[in-house]
Amino acid sequence: MTTPARLRIGNFEPAAPVVLAPMAGVTNAPFRTMCRRFAPGLVYVNEMVMATAVVHGNAKTERMMTFTADERPRSLQVYGSDPVMLGEAIRKLCAEDRVDHVDMNFGCPAAKVTRKGGGAAVPAKPNLLRAILRSAVAAATPYGVPVTIKFRKGLYDDLLTHLTTGRIAAEEGVAAIALHARTAEQHYAGDADWRAIAELKQAVPEIPVLGNGDIWEAADAVRMMRETGCDGVVVGRGCLGRPWLFRDLADALSGRPVQPAPLLGEACAVMADHARLLADHLGENLALRDFRKHASWYLTGYPVGGETRRRFAMVSTLAELDDLIAAVDPATTLVPGGERIHRGHTNGPIRVALPDGYLTHLDDLEIPDDAAEMAVSGG
Ligand SMILES: Cc1cc2nc3c(=O)[nH]c(=O)nc-3n(C[C@H](O)[C@H](O)[C@H](O)COP(=O)(O)O)c2cc1C
């Protein structure tokens, strides 16, 4: 196989052209540490933080912005649609040397965001998008911090904006662009449309184009790069409960053989380590509540039975988790196709919520009010 051209984001050249997708409530420091153990040297993006919260400061956002001492690049996704607020947030992050890379989210389909004209609604307004990107790039550039953006194909099938978004991003000095190849209306339903990734690569040849959507196994990434000509892949749900996917991706994209899926005992050992890191990060009580979703993802595809699954989904302490793990058969193998069982978000389509009359004046520069959007999750 041919070795793909190397991906660069700013000065950073990852060991393989692979990026962990930002996932709210998931891609915190413990999760990224687990992934990095399997594949150091890739780009692992932190969960999204709100620009307003960065500027005004609050304890929760501070904790969300934690990077471990050895983590490079420190990649953070910032959400905002007010050019001034966003510029201020990025300038602060850079001046305080908190980040090495800023990603921005223009794909969030959550109703409370798009209803105000933010998230996935922004790319429908090219002038607004341009103003936001100009402000973000101007804030980050003096510090040598690259800005990347992540977006969807558009709001609906008859309002596709990915090509104009990509062109504007390249013109405004964005370092790389990532396309989640679904519309906001599709949400997470149906297959991602990889042809749109190929189109985007053709339309924006001058900066790296990253493809996102439906990479469940390493072979999918190889196929996406071959079929679309994209410069790298962004991986979300496929790594939930499977941090070793990054090792598999790095292996496959470097032409090395991919290791077989772990036995349940091996998956559970990783699960136990992950839970301990999360307990150090959040405190055991909060961590174990949050860990329940991870526990169910780690078990996905292993035939452990409904009762065991239910017990893991109610785990409250590390000791209890250890007892549950001790009771499973470590030699259990993943069912064929277990990697492809969807996890995380699967629903859709949705009705996209927009401000009244939003689509009548697409050239305007009206700034969405995102001051109240302190707790959104999604892309
Ligand atoms: C739980 C969850 C949270 C997400 N949060 C964000 C987010 O904060 N920002 C973002 O840009 N995308 C977010 N996404 C979307 C993913 O980054 C990614 O674009 C999407 O899952 C499609 O990729 P996949 O098929 O590899 O999962 C989220 C997805 C999931 C499943």
The ligand as an ORCA input file, in Angstrom:
! r2SCAN-3c Opt
* xyz 0 1
  C     -21.319     11.939     22.698
  C     -20.941     12.832     21.543
  C     -20.604     14.150     21.784
  C     -20.207     14.979     20.724
  N     -19.819     16.259     21.002
  C     -19.282     17.014     20.002
  C     -18.724     18.287     20.275
  O     -18.725     18.766     21.398
  N     -18.174     18.979     19.239
  C     -18.174     18.490     17.954
  O     -17.655     19.157     17.048
  N     -18.714     17.300     17.678
  C     -19.242     16.547     18.665
  N     -19.739     15.297     18.381
  C     -19.695     14.800     16.999
  C     -18.419     14.028     16.747
  O     -17.285     14.855     16.937
  C     -18.409     13.450     15.316
  O     -18.452     14.513     14.401
  C     -19.577     12.531     15.037
  O     -19.771     11.625     16.100
  C     -19.391     11.755     13.723
  O     -18.212     10.992     13.744
  P     -18.221      9.401     14.067
  O     -19.117      8.747     13.060
  O     -16.793      8.990     13.968
  O     -18.794      9.266     15.451
  C     -20.177     14.478     19.399
  C     -20.548     13.140     19.183
  C     -20.908     12.320     20.219
  C     -21.255     10.889     19.927
*
